[in-house]
Amino acid sequence: MRKEMNNTSTILVLLLVCFSSFAQEVDEKEKEKALRLSTNLTWDGNKALSEDNFIAAEVDYRKAISKSPDNSAAPYNLGNAYYNNETYNEAFSRFKEAGETSTSKADKHKAYHNMGNVFMKRKDYAKAVEAYKEALRNDPTDEETRYNLALAKELLKKDQDENKQNQDDKDKDKEDQDENKDQDKKDEGENEDKKDQGEDGDKGDEGDQDEEKKDDNSEGDGDNKSDQQKKPEQGDGENEQNQQQPRPNQLSKQQVENLLRAMQNAEKKVQDKIDAKKVKGAKIKNEKDW
């Protein structure tokens, strides 16, 4: 019984091995078939591209890529088509795909070399340096890749120096701006101090002027009081003078007396004339007392 079971197990193992081998063989054949089909499509794409038919070439390359992932020529050639058409983002993705699917160092070298060229077009010199280094690892004898690597390093250094200079200029500009701000604040502070001093001086002058005005007013008030005190006395004297001075149409007492005296003298003259007729030679002196 046990012997029969062992025989059965052995048969099953053999069947599984045979089936696996057959399946693997079929799979390999399918892969080879897909690769041949992909290669043919790649050739069609190359032909269309040589005829400047980019659209047809792109379609053939994409079909070739979809048929077999083992065909690294299809993405590489499509990447070249994009690169020549200046579609650098698409070109990079296809070169990267070709580099990852390639099994030979020669194909990897070409893929990384072209990736470096894409980075150079983007002016991303740091990544270009790394791509060219990877290409040289797969083919150290390629002088074109070595030249591109040296050029990328030189441009990278120049770019870094310019960036450093620009950063230094920005830092210097910032320092100058900060110094200007500090100077402006200092000037504003000085102006505020001067303004405050000016206001204090004006207040002091106003205070002095107020004091002077007060003093002048005090002196004026004293003078006015003195004048007021004097004016009543002067007024009294003027009243007395006014009382003594005759009014324009009124004779004073002295004038009345003089007038009476004149009238008496006139009468005397008349009398003297009368008397002169009697006594000649007597002269009469006629004087005005007013």
C-alpha positions as CSV (number, residue, x, y, z in Angstrom):
1,M,0.0,0.0,0.0
2,R,2.8,2.4,1.0
3,K,4.7,1.5,-2.1
4,E,1.7,2.3,-4.3
5,M,1.4,5.7,-2.6
6,N,5.0,6.5,-3.2
7,N,4.6,5.7,-6.9
8,T,1.6,7.9,-7.1
9,S,3.5,10.8,-5.5
10,T,6.4,10.4,-7.8
11,I,4.1,10.5,-10.8
12,L,2.4,13.6,-9.6
13,V,5.8,15.3,-9.1
14,L,6.9,14.4,-12.6
15,L,3.6,15.7,-14.0
16,L,4.0,19.0,-12.2
17,V,7.6,19.3,-13.4
18,C,6.6,18.6,-16.9
19,F,3.7,21.0,-16.7
20,S,5.9,23.7,-15.3
21,S,8.5,23.2,-17.9
22,F,5.8,23.3,-20.6
23,A,4.3,26.4,-19.2
24,Q,7.6,28.1,-18.9
25,E,8.4,27.1,-22.4
26,V,5.1,28.5,-23.6
27,D,5.8,31.7,-21.6
28,E,9.2,32.1,-23.1
29,K,7.8,31.5,-26.6
30,E,5.1,34.2,-25.9
31,K,7.7,36.6,-24.7
32,E,9.8,35.9,-27.7
33,K,6.8,36.4,-29.9
34,A,5.9,39.7,-28.2
35,L,9.5,40.9,-28.4
36,R,9.6,40.2,-32.1
37,L,6.3,42.0,-32.6
38,S,7.6,44.9,-30.5
39,T,10.8,45.0,-32.4
40,N,8.9,45.1,-35.7
41,L,6.8,48.0,-34.4
42,T,10.0,49.7,-33.3
43,W,11.4,49.4,-36.9
44,D,8.1,50.8,-38.2
45,G,8.5,53.7,-35.8
46,N,12.1,54.3,-37.0
47,K,10.9,54.3,-40.6
48,A,8.1,56.8,-39.9
49,L,10.5,59.0,-38.0
50,S,13.1,58.9,-40.8
51,E,10.2,60.2,-43.0
52,D,9.6,63.1,-40.6
53,N,6.3,61.6,-39.6
54,F,6.5,62.1,-35.9
55,I,2.9,61.3,-35.1
56,A,3.1,57.8,-36.8
57,A,6.4,57.2,-35.2
58,E,5.1,58.0,-31.8
59,V,2.1,55.6,-32.3
60,D,4.4,52.8,-33.4
61,Y,6.8,53.3,-30.5
62,R,4.0,53.3,-28.0
63,K,2.6,50.1,-29.4
64,A,6.0,48.5,-29.3
65,I,6.4,49.5,-25.6
66,S,3.0,48.0,-24.7
67,K,3.8,44.7,-26.5
68,S,7.0,44.0,-24.7
69,P,8.6,45.5,-21.6
70,D,11.9,43.8,-22.6
71,N,12.3,46.0,-25.7
72,S,14.5,48.9,-24.4
73,A,15.0,50.2,-27.9
74,A,11.4,51.4,-28.2
75,P,11.4,53.8,-25.2
76,Y,14.9,54.9,-26.1
77,N,14.0,55.7,-29.7
78,L,10.8,57.4,-28.6
79,G,12.9,59.4,-26.1
80,N,15.1,60.6,-28.9
81,A,12.1,61.6,-30.9
82,Y,10.8,63.7,-28.0
83,Y,14.3,65.2,-27.4
84,N,14.6,66.3,-31.1
85,N,11.1,67.7,-30.8
86,E,12.2,69.6,-27.7
87,T,9.7,67.8,-25.5
88,Y,12.2,67.3,-22.8
89,N,9.9,66.1,-20.0
90,E,8.6,63.2,-22.1
91,A,12.1,62.5,-23.4
92,F,13.5,62.2,-19.9
93,S,10.8,59.8,-18.8
94,R,11.4,57.6,-21.9
95,F,15.2,57.6,-21.4
96,K,14.7,56.7,-17.8
97,E,12.4,53.8,-18.8
98,A,15.0,52.6,-21.3
99,G,17.8,52.7,-18.7
100,E,15.8,50.7,-16.2
101,T,14.7,48.0,-18.7
102,S,18.0,47.6,-20.5
103,T,20.0,44.5,-19.6
104,S,23.2,45.5,-21.4
105,K,25.7,48.1,-20.2
106,A,25.9,49.6,-23.7
107,D,22.1,50.3,-23.7
108,K,22.3,51.6,-20.2
109,H,25.2,53.9,-21.1
110,K,23.2,55.4,-24.0
111,A,20.1,56.0,-21.9
112,Y,22.0,57.7,-19.0
113,H,24.0,59.8,-21.4
114,N,20.8,61.1,-23.0
115,M,19.3,61.8,-19.6
116,G,22.3,63.9,-18.9
117,N,21.7,65.8,-22.1
118,V,18.1,66.5,-21.0
119,F,19.3,67.9,-17.7
120,M,21.8,70.1,-19.6
121,K,18.9,71.5,-21.6
122,R,17.0,72.2,-18.4
123,K,20.2,73.8,-17.0
124,D,20.0,71.4,-14.1
125,Y,23.8,70.9,-14.0
126,A,23.9,69.0,-10.8
127,K,21.7,66.2,-12.1
128,A,23.5,66.3,-15.4
129,V,26.7,65.5,-13.6
130,E,25.2,62.5,-11.9
131,A,23.6,61.2,-15.1
132,Y,26.9,61.4,-17.0
133,K,28.8,59.7,-14.1
134,E,26.3,56.8,-14.3
135,A,26.8,56.6,-18.1
136,L,30.6,56.4,-17.6
137,R,30.1,53.6,-15.1
138,N,28.6,51.6,-17.8
139,D,31.1,52.7,-20.5
140,P,34.2,54.4,-19.2
141,T,35.7,54.7,-22.7
142,D,33.1,57.1,-24.1
143,E,35.0,60.4,-24.6
144,E,31.8,62.3,-25.6
145,T,30.2,61.5,-22.2
146,R,33.4,62.4,-20.4
147,Y,33.5,65.8,-22.2
148,N,29.9,66.4,-21.3
149,L,30.6,65.6,-17.7
150,A,33.5,68.1,-17.6
151,L,31.3,70.8,-19.2
152,A,28.5,70.1,-16.7
153,K,30.9,70.4,-13.8
154,E,32.2,73.7,-15.1
155,L,28.7,75.1,-15.7
156,L,27.6,73.9,-12.2
157,K,30.6,75.7,-10.6
158,K,29.8,78.8,-12.5
159,D,26.1,78.6,-11.5
160,Q,27.1,78.0,-7.8
161,D,29.4,81.0,-7.9
162,E,26.8,83.2,-9.4
163,N,24.2,82.1,-6.8
164,K,26.7,82.7,-4.0
165,Q,27.4,86.2,-5.4
166,N,23.7,86.9,-5.8
167,Q,23.2,85.7,-2.2
168,D,26.1,87.9,-1.0
169,D,24.5,90.9,-2.9
170,K,21.1,90.2,-1.3
171,D,22.7,89.9,2.1
172,K,24.6,93.2,1.5
173,D,21.4,94.9,0.3
174,K,19.6,93.7,3.4
175,E,22.4,95.0,5.6
176,D,22.3,98.3,3.8
177,Q,18.5,98.5,4.2
178,D,18.8,97.6,7.9
179,E,21.4,100.3,8.3
180,N,19.2,102.8,6.5
181,K,16.3,101.9,8.6
182,D,18.4,102.4,11.8
183,Q,19.7,105.7,10.5
184,D,16.1,106.8,9.6
185,K,15.0,105.9,13.1
186,K,17.9,107.8,14.6
187,D,17.2,110.8,12.5
188,E,13.5,110.6,13.5
189,G,14.5,110.5,17.1
190,E,16.8,113.5,16.7
191,N,14.1,115.4,14.9
192,E,11.6,114.5,17.7
193,D,14.1,115.7,20.3
194,K,14.7,119.0,18.4
195,K,10.9,119.4,18.0
196,D,10.4,118.9,21.8
197,Q,13.2,121.3,22.6
198,G,11.7,123.8,20.2
199,E,8.3,123.5,21.8
200,D,9.8,123.8,25.3
201,G,11.7,127.0,24.1
202,D,8.5,128.4,22.6
203,K,6.7,127.7,25.8
204,G,9.5,129.4,27.8
205,D,9.4,132.4,25.5
206,E,5.6,132.5,25.8
207,G,6.0,132.3,29.6
208,D,8.6,135.2,29.5
209,Q,6.3,137.2,27.3
210,D,3.4,136.5,29.6
211,E,5.5,137.6,32.5
212,E,6.5,140.8,30.6
213,K,2.9,141.4,29.7
214,K,1.9,141.0,33.3
215,D,4.7,143.4,34.4
216,D,3.7,145.9,31.7
217,N,0.0,145.5,32.7
218,S,1.0,146.0,36.4
219,E,3.0,149.1,35.5
220,G,0.3,150.3,33.3
221,D,-2.3,149.7,35.9
222,G,-0.1,151.7,38.4
223,D,0.3,154.5,35.9
224,N,-3.4,154.4,35.2
225,K,-4.2,154.5,38.8
226,S,-1.7,157.4,39.3
227,D,-3.3,159.1,36.3
228,Q,-6.7,158.4,37.7
229,Q,-5.6,159.8,41.0
230,K,-4.1,162.8,39.4
231,K,-6.9,163.4,37.0
232,P,-9.5,164.3,39.6
233,E,-7.1,167.0,41.0
234,Q,-6.4,168.2,37.5
235,G,-10.1,168.2,36.9
236,D,-10.7,170.4,39.9
237,G,-8.1,172.9,38.8
238,E,-9.6,172.9,35.3
239,N,-13.0,173.5,36.9
240,E,-11.6,176.4,38.8
241,Q,-10.0,177.8,35.7
242,N,-13.2,177.3,33.8
243,Q,-15.1,179.1,36.5
244,Q,-12.6,182.0,36.4
245,Q,-12.5,182.2,32.6
246,P,-15.4,184.1,31.2
247,R,-17.7,182.6,28.8
248,P,-17.5,183.9,25.2
249,N,-20.7,186.1,25.5
250,Q,-20.4,187.0,29.1
251,L,-18.2,189.9,30.6
252,S,-16.1,189.3,33.6
253,K,-16.3,191.4,36.8
254,Q,-13.1,193.2,35.9
255,Q,-14.4,193.9,32.4
256,V,-17.6,195.4,33.9
257,E,-15.5,197.6,36.2
258,N,-13.3,198.7,33.3
259,L,-16.4,199.4,31.2
260,L,-17.8,201.5,34.0
261,R,-14.6,203.3,34.4
262,A,-14.4,203.9,30.6
263,M,-17.9,205.2,30.7
264,Q,-16.9,207.5,33.5
265,N,-13.9,208.6,31.6
266,A,-16.0,209.3,28.6
267,E,-18.3,211.3,30.6
268,K,-15.3,213.1,32.1
269,K,-14.0,213.8,28.6
270,V,-17.2,215.3,27.6
271,Q,-17.1,217.3,30.7
272,D,-13.5,218.3,30.1
273,K,-14.4,219.4,26.6
274,I,-17.0,221.5,28.0
275,D,-14.6,222.8,30.6
276,A,-11.9,223.2,27.8
277,K,-13.9,225.8,26.3
278,K,-13.4,227.6,29.5
279,V,-9.7,226.8,30.2
280,K,-7.4,226.3,27.2
281,G,-4.0,224.7,27.3
282,A,-5.0,221.9,29.6
283,K,-4.2,218.6,27.8
284,I,-6.2,215.5,28.4
285,K,-4.4,212.1,28.4
286,N,-6.8,209.5,26.9
287,E,-5.7,205.9,27.9
288,K,-7.4,202.6,27.5
289,D,-7.4,200.4,30.6
290,W,-8.7,197.4,28.6
